[in-house]
Amino acid sequence: MTPDQERDLGEQPLARLLTELALVPHDLVAASTEQITHKMVSRGTKGRRLTRNVQGKLLRALNTASGNTYALADLFTY
């Protein structure tokens, strides 16, 4: 990441999806078969820049918890 790259990107679509689906961050952590934390989910919803690896983990956890199929573009704007 370059020094001039923005870190805080504002609320992400992931936060809106969690609200619409009546899910809380703990639901994603519990549904995940991978190592994710509440802190990762919180950072993802608030717009902190995440690595592709963490984005993928959150995507798979949301797909499992919701029973729907989403793409990364549905969760993040960066």
PDB file of N, CA, C and O in Angstrom:
ATOM      1  N   MET A   1       0.849  -1.164   0.000  1.00  0.00           N
ATOM      2  CA  MET A   1       0.000   0.000   0.000  1.00  0.00           C
ATOM      3  C   MET A   1       0.902   1.237   0.000  1.00  0.00           C
ATOM      4  O   MET A   1       1.844   1.324   0.788  1.00  0.00           O
ATOM      5  N   THR A   2       0.618   2.169  -0.865  1.00  0.00           N
ATOM      6  CA  THR A   2       1.420   3.381  -0.934  1.00  0.00           C
ATOM      7  C   THR A   2       0.985   4.340   0.172  1.00  0.00           C
ATOM      8  O   THR A   2      -0.155   4.281   0.634  1.00  0.00           O
ATOM      9  N   PRO A   3       1.894   5.228   0.598  1.00  0.00           N
ATOM     10  CA  PRO A   3       1.571   6.147   1.695  1.00  0.00           C
ATOM     11  C   PRO A   3       0.393   7.087   1.394  1.00  0.00           C
ATOM     12  O   PRO A   3      -0.306   7.515   2.314  1.00  0.00           O
ATOM     13  N   ASP A   4       0.172   7.408   0.121  1.00  0.00           N
ATOM     14  CA  ASP A   4      -0.900   8.338  -0.213  1.00  0.00           C
ATOM     15  C   ASP A   4      -2.254   7.643  -0.426  1.00  0.00           C
ATOM     16  O   ASP A   4      -3.255   8.300  -0.715  1.00  0.00           O
ATOM     17  N   GLN A   5      -2.277   6.328  -0.283  1.00  0.00           N
ATOM     18  CA  GLN A   5      -3.507   5.570  -0.473  1.00  0.00           C
ATOM     19  C   GLN A   5      -4.414   5.741   0.750  1.00  0.00           C
ATOM     20  O   GLN A   5      -3.973   5.602   1.890  1.00  0.00           O
ATOM     21  N   GLU A   6      -5.674   6.042   0.492  1.00  0.00           N
ATOM     22  CA  GLU A   6      -6.644   6.260   1.554  1.00  0.00           C
ATOM     23  C   GLU A   6      -6.898   4.963   2.309  1.00  0.00           C
ATOM     24  O   GLU A   6      -7.074   3.907   1.701  1.00  0.00           O
ATOM     25  N   ARG A   7      -6.917   5.047   3.650  1.00  0.00           N
ATOM     26  CA  ARG A   7      -7.180   3.859   4.464  1.00  0.00           C
ATOM     27  C   ARG A   7      -8.638   3.752   4.867  1.00  0.00           C
ATOM     28  O   ARG A   7      -9.211   2.662   4.848  1.00  0.00           O
ATOM     29  N   ASP A   8      -9.238   4.865   5.229  1.00  0.00           N
ATOM     30  CA  ASP A   8     -10.621   4.850   5.684  1.00  0.00           C
ATOM     31  C   ASP A   8     -11.513   5.238   4.515  1.00  0.00           C
ATOM     32  O   ASP A   8     -11.502   6.386   4.069  1.00  0.00           O
ATOM     33  N   LEU A   9     -12.284   4.278   4.022  1.00  0.00           N
ATOM     34  CA  LEU A   9     -13.061   4.482   2.810  1.00  0.00           C
ATOM     35  C   LEU A   9     -14.552   4.663   3.071  1.00  0.00           C
ATOM     36  O   LEU A   9     -15.350   4.580   2.138  1.00  0.00           O
ATOM     37  N   GLY A  10     -14.937   4.903   4.298  1.00  0.00           N
ATOM     38  CA  GLY A  10     -16.348   5.102   4.628  1.00  0.00           C
ATOM     39  C   GLY A  10     -17.101   3.790   4.707  1.00  0.00           C
ATOM     40  O   GLY A  10     -16.585   2.733   4.344  1.00  0.00           O
ATOM     41  N   GLU A  11     -18.314   3.877   5.181  1.00  0.00           N
ATOM     42  CA  GLU A  11     -19.120   2.669   5.354  1.00  0.00           C
ATOM     43  C   GLU A  11     -19.257   1.913   4.037  1.00  0.00           C
ATOM     44  O   GLU A  11     -19.498   2.509   2.987  1.00  0.00           O
ATOM     45  N   GLN A  12     -19.104   0.624   4.105  1.00  0.00           N
ATOM     46  CA  GLN A  12     -19.115  -0.247   2.931  1.00  0.00           C
ATOM     47  C   GLN A  12     -20.483  -0.920   2.768  1.00  0.00           C
ATOM     48  O   GLN A  12     -21.252  -1.008   3.725  1.00  0.00           O
ATOM     49  N   PRO A  13     -20.781  -1.393   1.558  1.00  0.00           N
ATOM     50  CA  PRO A  13     -22.044  -2.111   1.325  1.00  0.00           C
ATOM     51  C   PRO A  13     -22.224  -3.323   2.229  1.00  0.00           C
ATOM     52  O   PRO A  13     -23.355  -3.753   2.458  1.00  0.00           O
ATOM     53  N   LEU A  14     -21.139  -3.881   2.745  1.00  0.00           N
ATOM     54  CA  LEU A  14     -21.228  -5.004   3.673  1.00  0.00           C
ATOM     55  C   LEU A  14     -22.076  -4.633   4.884  1.00  0.00           C
ATOM     56  O   LEU A  14     -22.875  -5.448   5.346  1.00  0.00           O
ATOM     57  N   ALA A  15     -21.919  -3.428   5.402  1.00  0.00           N
ATOM     58  CA  ALA A  15     -22.695  -2.987   6.565  1.00  0.00           C
ATOM     59  C   ALA A  15     -24.180  -2.944   6.231  1.00  0.00           C
ATOM     60  O   ALA A  15     -25.013  -3.367   7.032  1.00  0.00           O
ATOM     61  N   ARG A  16     -24.507  -2.436   5.058  1.00  0.00           N
ATOM     62  CA  ARG A  16     -25.908  -2.367   4.631  1.00  0.00           C
ATOM     63  C   ARG A  16     -26.497  -3.761   4.468  1.00  0.00           C
ATOM     64  O   ARG A  16     -27.634  -4.007   4.869  1.00  0.00           O
ATOM     65  N   LEU A  17     -25.729  -4.672   3.881  1.00  0.00           N
ATOM     66  CA  LEU A  17     -26.201  -6.041   3.697  1.00  0.00           C
ATOM     67  C   LEU A  17     -26.451  -6.735   5.033  1.00  0.00           C
ATOM     68  O   LEU A  17     -27.447  -7.442   5.188  1.00  0.00           O
ATOM     69  N   LEU A  18     -25.558  -6.538   5.991  1.00  0.00           N
ATOM     70  CA  LEU A  18     -25.758  -7.140   7.302  1.00  0.00           C
ATOM     71  C   LEU A  18     -27.053  -6.638   7.932  1.00  0.00           C
ATOM     72  O   LEU A  18     -27.794  -7.413   8.536  1.00  0.00           O
ATOM     73  N   THR A  19     -27.324  -5.349   7.791  1.00  0.00           N
ATOM     74  CA  THR A  19     -28.550  -4.773   8.334  1.00  0.00           C
ATOM     75  C   THR A  19     -29.777  -5.339   7.627  1.00  0.00           C
ATOM     76  O   THR A  19     -30.743  -5.736   8.278  1.00  0.00           O
ATOM     77  N   GLU A  20     -29.741  -5.377   6.311  1.00  0.00           N
ATOM     78  CA  GLU A  20     -30.876  -5.895   5.532  1.00  0.00           C
ATOM     79  C   GLU A  20     -31.170  -7.352   5.843  1.00  0.00           C
ATOM     80  O   GLU A  20     -32.330  -7.764   5.867  1.00  0.00           O
ATOM     81  N   LEU A  21     -30.124  -8.135   6.083  1.00  0.00           N
ATOM     82  CA  LEU A  21     -30.286  -9.560   6.340  1.00  0.00           C
ATOM     83  C   LEU A  21     -30.494  -9.854   7.832  1.00  0.00           C
ATOM     84  O   LEU A  21     -30.625 -11.013   8.224  1.00  0.00           O
ATOM     85  N   ALA A  22     -30.523  -8.819   8.646  1.00  0.00           N
ATOM     86  CA  ALA A  22     -30.684  -8.952  10.111  1.00  0.00           C
ATOM     87  C   ALA A  22     -29.583  -9.830  10.705  1.00  0.00           C
ATOM     88  O   ALA A  22     -29.839 -10.665  11.573  1.00  0.00           O
ATOM     89  N   LEU A  23     -28.360  -9.628  10.226  1.00  0.00           N
ATOM     90  CA  LEU A  23     -27.206 -10.347  10.745  1.00  0.00           C
ATOM     91  C   LEU A  23     -26.326  -9.404  11.550  1.00  0.00           C
ATOM     92  O   LEU A  23     -26.311  -8.198  11.302  1.00  0.00           O
ATOM     93  N   VAL A  24     -25.609  -9.941  12.494  1.00  0.00           N
ATOM     94  CA  VAL A  24     -24.637  -9.177  13.269  1.00  0.00           C
ATOM     95  C   VAL A  24     -23.260  -9.772  12.997  1.00  0.00           C
ATOM     96  O   VAL A  24     -23.168 -10.898  12.507  1.00  0.00           O
ATOM     97  N   PRO A  25     -22.195  -9.049  13.299  1.00  0.00           N
ATOM     98  CA  PRO A  25     -20.852  -9.575  13.035  1.00  0.00           C
ATOM     99  C   PRO A  25     -20.613 -10.974  13.609  1.00  0.00           C
ATOM    100  O   PRO A  25     -19.920 -11.784  12.994  1.00  0.00           O
ATOM    101  N   HIS A  26     -21.169 -11.256  14.757  1.00  0.00           N
ATOM    102  CA  HIS A  26     -20.972 -12.578  15.356  1.00  0.00           C
ATOM    103  C   HIS A  26     -21.527 -13.691  14.462  1.00  0.00           C
ATOM    104  O   HIS A  26     -20.988 -14.798  14.444  1.00  0.00           O
ATOM    105  N   ASP A  27     -22.588 -13.406  13.729  1.00  0.00           N
ATOM    106  CA  ASP A  27     -23.156 -14.405  12.826  1.00  0.00           C
ATOM    107  C   ASP A  27     -22.143 -14.809  11.752  1.00  0.00           C
ATOM    108  O   ASP A  27     -22.059 -15.981  11.386  1.00  0.00           O
ATOM    109  N   LEU A  28     -21.379 -13.844  11.250  1.00  0.00           N
ATOM    110  CA  LEU A  28     -20.354 -14.155  10.245  1.00  0.00           C
ATOM    111  C   LEU A  28     -19.218 -14.963  10.857  1.00  0.00           C
ATOM    112  O   LEU A  28     -18.728 -15.918  10.256  1.00  0.00           O
ATOM    113  N   VAL A  29     -18.803 -14.569  12.065  1.00  0.00           N
ATOM    114  CA  VAL A  29     -17.719 -15.288  12.733  1.00  0.00           C
ATOM    115  C   VAL A  29     -18.144 -16.729  13.013  1.00  0.00           C
ATOM    116  O   VAL A  29     -17.359 -17.658  12.817  1.00  0.00           O
ATOM    117  N   ALA A  30     -19.376 -16.916  13.468  1.00  0.00           N
ATOM    118  CA  ALA A  30     -19.866 -18.260  13.785  1.00  0.00           C
ATOM    119  C   ALA A  30     -20.054 -19.106  12.525  1.00  0.00           C
ATOM    120  O   ALA A  30     -19.836 -20.317  12.564  1.00  0.00           O
ATOM    121  N   ALA A  31     -20.453 -18.494  11.416  1.00  0.00           N
ATOM    122  CA  ALA A  31     -20.713 -19.234  10.178  1.00  0.00           C
ATOM    123  C   ALA A  31     -19.435 -19.602   9.437  1.00  0.00           C
ATOM    124  O   ALA A  31     -19.441 -20.512   8.608  1.00  0.00           O
ATOM    125  N   SER A  32     -18.362 -18.918   9.721  1.00  0.00           N
ATOM    126  CA  SER A  32     -17.125 -19.124   8.978  1.00  0.00           C
ATOM    127  C   SER A  32     -16.413 -20.408   9.398  1.00  0.00           C
ATOM    128  O   SER A  32     -16.356 -20.753  10.578  1.00  0.00           O
ATOM    129  N   THR A  33     -15.881 -21.094   8.411  1.00  0.00           N
ATOM    130  CA  THR A  33     -15.045 -22.266   8.683  1.00  0.00           C
ATOM    131  C   THR A  33     -13.574 -21.864   8.704  1.00  0.00           C
ATOM    132  O   THR A  33     -12.699 -22.685   8.980  1.00  0.00           O
ATOM    133  N   GLU A  34     -13.313 -20.594   8.409  1.00  0.00           N
ATOM    134  CA  GLU A  34     -11.949 -20.076   8.388  1.00  0.00           C
ATOM    135  C   GLU A  34     -11.727 -19.216   9.625  1.00  0.00           C
ATOM    136  O   GLU A  34     -12.657 -18.952  10.387  1.00  0.00           O
ATOM    137  N   GLN A  35     -10.514 -18.795   9.810  1.00  0.00           N
ATOM    138  CA  GLN A  35     -10.173 -17.962  10.951  1.00  0.00           C
ATOM    139  C   GLN A  35     -10.527 -16.506  10.670  1.00  0.00           C
ATOM    140  O   GLN A  35      -9.742 -15.792  10.045  1.00  0.00           O
ATOM    141  N   ILE A  36     -11.698 -16.053  11.124  1.00  0.00           N
ATOM    142  CA  ILE A  36     -12.011 -14.629  11.057  1.00  0.00           C
ATOM    143  C   ILE A  36     -12.389 -14.165  12.454  1.00  0.00           C
ATOM    144  O   ILE A  36     -12.819 -14.955  13.295  1.00  0.00           O
ATOM    145  N   THR A  37     -12.221 -12.881  12.682  1.00  0.00           N
ATOM    146  CA  THR A  37     -12.503 -12.314  14.001  1.00  0.00           C
ATOM    147  C   THR A  37     -13.558 -11.232  13.890  1.00  0.00           C
ATOM    148  O   THR A  37     -13.865 -10.744  12.802  1.00  0.00           O
ATOM    149  N   HIS A  38     -14.102 -10.870  15.030  1.00  0.00           N
ATOM    150  CA  HIS A  38     -15.064  -9.787  15.069  1.00  0.00           C
ATOM    151  C   HIS A  38     -14.418  -8.480  14.597  1.00  0.00           C
ATOM    152  O   HIS A  38     -15.070  -7.633  13.987  1.00  0.00           O
ATOM    153  N   LYS A  39     -13.143  -8.340  14.889  1.00  0.00           N
ATOM    154  CA  LYS A  39     -12.417  -7.141  14.485  1.00  0.00           C
ATOM    155  C   LYS A  39     -12.314  -7.032  12.963  1.00  0.00           C
ATOM    156  O   LYS A  39     -12.423  -5.933  12.419  1.00  0.00           O
ATOM    157  N   MET A  40     -12.110  -8.138  12.280  1.00  0.00           N
ATOM    158  CA  MET A  40     -12.063  -8.131  10.814  1.00  0.00           C
ATOM    159  C   MET A  40     -13.402  -7.675  10.236  1.00  0.00           C
ATOM    160  O   MET A  40     -13.446  -6.861   9.313  1.00  0.00           O
ATOM    161  N   VAL A  41     -14.485  -8.206  10.789  1.00  0.00           N
ATOM    162  CA  VAL A  41     -15.819  -7.840  10.309  1.00  0.00           C
ATOM    163  C   VAL A  41     -16.071  -6.365  10.574  1.00  0.00           C
ATOM    164  O   VAL A  41     -16.590  -5.660   9.709  1.00  0.00           O
ATOM    165  N   SER A  42     -15.713  -5.895  11.752  1.00  0.00           N
ATOM    166  CA  SER A  42     -15.905  -4.494  12.102  1.00  0.00           C
ATOM    167  C   SER A  42     -15.130  -3.571  11.168  1.00  0.00           C
ATOM    168  O   SER A  42     -15.661  -2.564  10.701  1.00  0.00           O
ATOM    169  N   ARG A  43     -13.892  -3.914  10.901  1.00  0.00           N
ATOM    170  CA  ARG A  43     -13.083  -3.106   9.985  1.00  0.00           C
ATOM    171  C   ARG A  43     -13.666  -3.120   8.577  1.00  0.00           C
ATOM    172  O   ARG A  43     -13.640  -2.105   7.880  1.00  0.00           O
ATOM    173  N   GLY A  44     -14.184  -4.256   8.163  1.00  0.00           N
ATOM    174  CA  GLY A  44     -14.784  -4.364   6.837  1.00  0.00           C
ATOM    175  C   GLY A  44     -16.028  -3.505   6.682  1.00  0.00           C
ATOM    176  O   GLY A  44     -16.234  -2.905   5.627  1.00  0.00           O
ATOM    177  N   THR A  45     -16.851  -3.437   7.703  1.00  0.00           N
ATOM    178  CA  THR A  45     -18.069  -2.648   7.611  1.00  0.00           C
ATOM    179  C   THR A  45     -17.789  -1.152   7.704  1.00  0.00           C
ATOM    180  O   THR A  45     -18.496  -0.348   7.097  1.00  0.00           O
ATOM    181  N   LYS A  46     -16.770  -0.780   8.455  1.00  0.00           N
ATOM    182  CA  LYS A  46     -16.460   0.642   8.648  1.00  0.00           C
ATOM    183  C   LYS A  46     -15.633   1.239   7.526  1.00  0.00           C
ATOM    184  O   LYS A  46     -15.448   2.455   7.470  1.00  0.00           O
ATOM    185  N   GLY A  47     -15.135   0.401   6.633  1.00  0.00           N
ATOM    186  CA  GLY A  47     -14.421   0.929   5.482  1.00  0.00           C
ATOM    187  C   GLY A  47     -12.918   0.962   5.602  1.00  0.00           C
ATOM    188  O   GLY A  47     -12.251   1.632   4.813  1.00  0.00           O
ATOM    189  N   ARG A  48     -12.366   0.252   6.577  1.00  0.00           N
ATOM    190  CA  ARG A  48     -10.908   0.130   6.616  1.00  0.00           C
ATOM    191  C   ARG A  48     -10.479  -0.793   5.480  1.00  0.00           C
ATOM    192  O   ARG A  48     -11.132  -1.802   5.213  1.00  0.00           O
ATOM    193  N   ARG A  49      -9.402  -0.454   4.827  1.00  0.00           N
ATOM    194  CA  ARG A  49      -8.927  -1.249   3.695  1.00  0.00           C
ATOM    195  C   ARG A  49      -8.471  -2.627   4.196  1.00  0.00           C
ATOM    196  O   ARG A  49      -7.647  -2.723   5.105  1.00  0.00           O
ATOM    197  N   LEU A  50      -9.015  -3.684   3.594  1.00  0.00           N
ATOM    198  CA  LEU A  50      -8.671  -5.055   3.950  1.00  0.00           C
ATOM    199  C   LEU A  50      -7.927  -5.716   2.797  1.00  0.00           C
ATOM    200  O   LEU A  50      -8.074  -5.322   1.640  1.00  0.00           O
ATOM    201  N   THR A  51      -7.138  -6.713   3.123  1.00  0.00           N
ATOM    202  CA  THR A  51      -6.452  -7.473   2.077  1.00  0.00           C
ATOM    203  C   THR A  51      -7.480  -8.320   1.323  1.00  0.00           C
ATOM    204  O   THR A  51      -8.576  -8.573   1.823  1.00  0.00           O
ATOM    205  N   ARG A  52      -7.114  -8.751   0.129  1.00  0.00           N
ATOM    206  CA  ARG A  52      -8.010  -9.609  -0.664  1.00  0.00           C
ATOM    207  C   ARG A  52      -8.309 -10.908   0.078  1.00  0.00           C
ATOM    208  O   ARG A  52      -9.412 -11.444  -0.020  1.00  0.00           O
ATOM    209  N   ASN A  53      -7.329 -11.408   0.816  1.00  0.00           N
ATOM    210  CA  ASN A  53      -7.523 -12.642   1.565  1.00  0.00           C
ATOM    211  C   ASN A  53      -8.636 -12.474   2.608  1.00  0.00           C
ATOM    212  O   ASN A  53      -9.525 -13.320   2.708  1.00  0.00           O
ATOM    213  N   VAL A  54      -8.589 -11.402   3.372  1.00  0.00           N
ATOM    214  CA  VAL A  54      -9.606 -11.148   4.391  1.00  0.00           C
ATOM    215  C   VAL A  54     -10.953 -10.851   3.740  1.00  0.00           C
ATOM    216  O   VAL A  54     -11.990 -11.296   4.230  1.00  0.00           O
ATOM    217  N   GLN A  55     -10.943 -10.103   2.641  1.00  0.00           N
ATOM    218  CA  GLN A  55     -12.193  -9.844   1.922  1.00  0.00           C
ATOM    219  C   GLN A  55     -12.843 -11.155   1.496  1.00  0.00           C
ATOM    220  O   GLN A  55     -14.056 -11.319   1.626  1.00  0.00           O
ATOM    221  N   GLY A  56     -12.051 -12.076   0.994  1.00  0.00           N
ATOM    222  CA  GLY A  56     -12.563 -13.381   0.569  1.00  0.00           C
ATOM    223  C   GLY A  56     -13.150 -14.167   1.730  1.00  0.00           C
ATOM    224  O   GLY A  56     -14.190 -14.810   1.587  1.00  0.00           O
ATOM    225  N   LYS A  57     -12.487 -14.116   2.875  1.00  0.00           N
ATOM    226  CA  LYS A  57     -13.007 -14.806   4.055  1.00  0.00           C
ATOM    227  C   LYS A  57     -14.353 -14.231   4.476  1.00  0.00           C
ATOM    228  O   LYS A  57     -15.273 -14.979   4.808  1.00  0.00           O
ATOM    229  N   LEU A  58     -14.473 -12.904   4.463  1.00  0.00           N
ATOM    230  CA  LEU A  58     -15.740 -12.271   4.835  1.00  0.00           C
ATOM    231  C   LEU A  58     -16.826 -12.595   3.819  1.00  0.00           C
ATOM    232  O   LEU A  58     -17.979 -12.816   4.188  1.00  0.00           O
ATOM    233  N   LEU A  59     -16.464 -12.624   2.554  1.00  0.00           N
ATOM    234  CA  LEU A  59     -17.419 -12.970   1.499  1.00  0.00           C
ATOM    235  C   LEU A  59     -17.956 -14.382   1.701  1.00  0.00           C
ATOM    236  O   LEU A  59     -19.167 -14.601   1.658  1.00  0.00           O
ATOM    237  N   ARG A  60     -17.066 -15.331   1.920  1.00  0.00           N
ATOM    238  CA  ARG A  60     -17.499 -16.720   2.107  1.00  0.00           C
ATOM    239  C   ARG A  60     -18.340 -16.872   3.373  1.00  0.00           C
ATOM    240  O   ARG A  60     -19.302 -17.640   3.392  1.00  0.00           O
ATOM    241  N   ALA A  61     -17.985 -16.151   4.418  1.00  0.00           N
ATOM    242  CA  ALA A  61     -18.764 -16.224   5.659  1.00  0.00           C
ATOM    243  C   ALA A  61     -20.162 -15.636   5.452  1.00  0.00           C
ATOM    244  O   ALA A  61     -21.143 -16.191   5.948  1.00  0.00           O
ATOM    245  N   LEU A  62     -20.261 -14.525   4.728  1.00  0.00           N
ATOM    246  CA  LEU A  62     -21.569 -13.925   4.468  1.00  0.00           C
ATOM    247  C   LEU A  62     -22.418 -14.847   3.602  1.00  0.00           C
ATOM    248  O   LEU A  62     -23.609 -15.012   3.862  1.00  0.00           O
ATOM    249  N   ASN A  63     -21.827 -15.443   2.584  1.00  0.00           N
ATOM    250  CA  ASN A  63     -22.571 -16.368   1.730  1.00  0.00           C
ATOM    251  C   ASN A  63     -23.095 -17.555   2.533  1.00  0.00           C
ATOM    252  O   ASN A  63     -24.218 -18.009   2.314  1.00  0.00           O
ATOM    253  N   THR A  64     -22.290 -18.053   3.455  1.00  0.00           N
ATOM    254  CA  THR A  64     -22.712 -19.172   4.294  1.00  0.00           C
ATOM    255  C   THR A  64     -23.815 -18.751   5.261  1.00  0.00           C
ATOM    256  O   THR A  64     -24.815 -19.454   5.408  1.00  0.00           O
ATOM    257  N   ALA A  65     -23.636 -17.611   5.916  1.00  0.00           N
ATOM    258  CA  ALA A  65     -24.598 -17.159   6.927  1.00  0.00           C
ATOM    259  C   ALA A  65     -25.934 -16.758   6.317  1.00  0.00           C
ATOM    260  O   ALA A  65     -26.980 -16.961   6.932  1.00  0.00           O
ATOM    261  N   SER A  66     -25.910 -16.192   5.117  1.00  0.00           N
ATOM    262  CA  SER A  66     -27.142 -15.691   4.516  1.00  0.00           C
ATOM    263  C   SER A  66     -27.833 -16.718   3.622  1.00  0.00           C
ATOM    264  O   SER A  66     -29.044 -16.647   3.415  1.00  0.00           O
ATOM    265  N   GLY A  67     -27.071 -17.666   3.095  1.00  0.00           N
ATOM    266  CA  GLY A  67     -27.638 -18.617   2.155  1.00  0.00           C
ATOM    267  C   GLY A  67     -27.752 -18.052   0.747  1.00  0.00           C
ATOM    268  O   GLY A  67     -28.282 -18.710  -0.147  1.00  0.00           O
ATOM    269  N   ASN A  68     -27.256 -16.834   0.547  1.00  0.00           N
ATOM    270  CA  ASN A  68     -27.255 -16.186  -0.762  1.00  0.00           C
ATOM    271  C   ASN A  68     -25.863 -16.270  -1.371  1.00  0.00           C
ATOM    272  O   ASN A  68     -24.919 -16.729  -0.727  1.00  0.00           O
ATOM    273  N   THR A  69     -25.742 -15.826  -2.615  1.00  0.00           N
ATOM    274  CA  THR A  69     -24.441 -15.793  -3.274  1.00  0.00           C
ATOM    275  C   THR A  69     -24.127 -14.355  -3.651  1.00  0.00           C
ATOM    276  O   THR A  69     -24.799 -13.760  -4.493  1.00  0.00           O
ATOM    277  N   TYR A  70     -23.109 -13.809  -3.026  1.00  0.00           N
ATOM    278  CA  TYR A  70     -22.661 -12.443  -3.289  1.00  0.00           C
ATOM    279  C   TYR A  70     -21.270 -12.488  -3.896  1.00  0.00           C
ATOM    280  O   TYR A  70     -20.557 -13.483  -3.776  1.00  0.00           O
ATOM    281  N   ALA A  71     -20.895 -11.392  -4.551  1.00  0.00           N
ATOM    282  CA  ALA A  71     -19.543 -11.224  -5.093  1.00  0.00           C
ATOM    283  C   ALA A  71     -18.828 -10.149  -4.277  1.00  0.00           C
ATOM    284  O   ALA A  71     -19.465  -9.401  -3.536  1.00  0.00           O
ATOM    285  N   LEU A  72     -17.511 -10.074  -4.414  1.00  0.00           N
ATOM    286  CA  LEU A  72     -16.754  -9.048  -3.680  1.00  0.00           C
ATOM    287  C   LEU A  72     -17.248  -7.642  -3.997  1.00  0.00           C
ATOM    288  O   LEU A  72     -17.245  -6.772  -3.126  1.00  0.00           O
ATOM    289  N   ALA A  73     -17.667  -7.416  -5.228  1.00  0.00           N
ATOM    290  CA  ALA A  73     -18.160  -6.091  -5.625  1.00  0.00           C
ATOM    291  C   ALA A  73     -19.445  -5.710  -4.876  1.00  0.00           C
ATOM    292  O   ALA A  73     -19.764  -4.527  -4.755  1.00  0.00           O
ATOM    293  N   ASP A  74     -20.175  -6.700  -4.377  1.00  0.00           N
ATOM    294  CA  ASP A  74     -21.386  -6.436  -3.601  1.00  0.00           C
ATOM    295  C   ASP A  74     -21.075  -6.018  -2.177  1.00  0.00           C
ATOM    296  O   ASP A  74     -21.922  -5.424  -1.509  1.00  0.00           O
ATOM    297  N   LEU A  75     -19.859  -6.323  -1.694  1.00  0.00           N
ATOM    298  CA  LEU A  75     -19.507  -6.063  -0.307  1.00  0.00           C
ATOM    299  C   LEU A  75     -18.603  -4.850  -0.111  1.00  0.00           C
ATOM    300  O   LEU A  75     -18.682  -4.165   0.908  1.00  0.00           O
ATOM    301  N   PHE A  76     -17.747  -4.591  -1.094  1.00  0.00           N
ATOM    302  CA  PHE A  76     -16.735  -3.539  -0.933  1.00  0.00           C
ATOM    303  C   PHE A  76     -16.708  -2.632  -2.152  1.00  0.00           C
ATOM    304  O   PHE A  76     -16.952  -3.084  -3.271  1.00  0.00           O
ATOM    305  N   THR A  77     -16.412  -1.353  -1.940  1.00  0.00           N
ATOM    306  CA  THR A  77     -16.360  -0.387  -3.034  1.00  0.00           C
ATOM    307  C   THR A  77     -14.950  -0.101  -3.504  1.00  0.00           C
ATOM    308  O   THR A  77     -14.750   0.773  -4.348  1.00  0.00           O
ATOM    309  N   TYR A  78     -13.977  -0.807  -2.986  1.00  0.00           N
ATOM    310  CA  TYR A  78     -12.592  -0.588  -3.401  1.00  0.00           C
ATOM    311  C   TYR A  78     -11.991  -1.826  -3.992  1.00  0.00           C
ATOM    312  O   TYR A  78     -10.828  -1.815  -4.395  1.00  0.00           O
TER     313      TYR A  78
END
